[in-house]
């Protein structure tokens, strides 16, 4: 790696956080300088309407470690994080919020776990300071559902405060509001994830951008991540199962109606009209699911082949030559 490049990249999405920027920058700088590692700080201004950008513009003139990205409009936290990840040059990338609810002093604890060999160190707000009714209880339910859907044993998916090895993020593409599922998406390619307790302090100013209504949208994300992790490379297994159930049920119902008509001569429309209609709908729905599964298989094949993407990720390649060079250094 080029020695001039930073080892650490700190990504901080910002949206109307003018009162938090200066104290956050001071604390971040103090912590990062104490680590004795090269670093960069990337503030991503998600189209703030207050003085946030002016403050960042002044800071960037005085600190060569600082970089500011300003998005054209308010794209949301996932897009802001994705922009920061693409711009980051460090071997280790740390994402955190810009409202000072994440303490920069917890960065060494995250880095310690990365240095131990983990690919992702995910923050865990063990002692939350949020309102129990609108934040704590919905969050606990959502985290439990996310854990079951993704198969990753984390107690706090919602926090942005995480440390990543840069190569892990190369395999993760973000959209919608899937930033909270980065550990689950990365685990698809074998990333090793550990949870680290972090502080959770009250906001010093402004209002939270999260509310009870956002908890309901998380449910759709959970369904999305469940499908992506289990059926991403084999959509036919999902749609085909539903299609098989529909065509089998519909076929049996229509066969029964036909058998009754042939051997009893009864008026099927009059006696079993609703049943026959249900059988026809089930048969058609099953065929549609089969078709959707086939189209999904074709789309996934086109996706992987056109972009030269692989359905696996290699952690390391060992050769005799490499082993000999290691022995020589010893």
Secondary structure, 3 states (H helix, E strand, C coil): CCCCCCCEEEEEEECCCHHHHHHHHHHHHHHHHHCCCCEEEEEEECCCCCCHHHHHHHHHCCCCCEEEEECCCCCCHHHHHHHHHHHCCCCEEEEEECCCCCCHHHHHHHHHHHHCCCCEEEEEECCCCCCHHHHHHHHHHHHHHHHHHHCCCCCCCCCCCEEEEHHHHCCCCCCCCHHHHHHHHHHCCCCCEEEEEECCCCCCCCCCCCCHHHHHHHHHHHHHHHHHHHHCCCHHHHHHHHHHHHHHHHHHHHHHHHHHHHHHCCCHHHHHHHHHHHHHHHHHHHHHHHHHHHHHHHHHHHHHHHCCCCCCCCCCCCCHHHHHHHHHHC
